[in-house]
Amino acid sequence: MKVVLILGVLALAGCGADGDPIAPKKPETPGVSMSVTGTANIGISG
């Protein structure tokens, strides 16, 4: 019985019936900023 209940809750949460997703708030640290830029390449060289 517990398995059915858990699967039902997971299905309900997975279909979005509990509402729109809420993005987490970014923590604000005064005077500090960070930026990451650049490129990345993946491959095989030989």
Residue pairs with C-beta under 8 A, 6 or more apart in sequence:
12 18
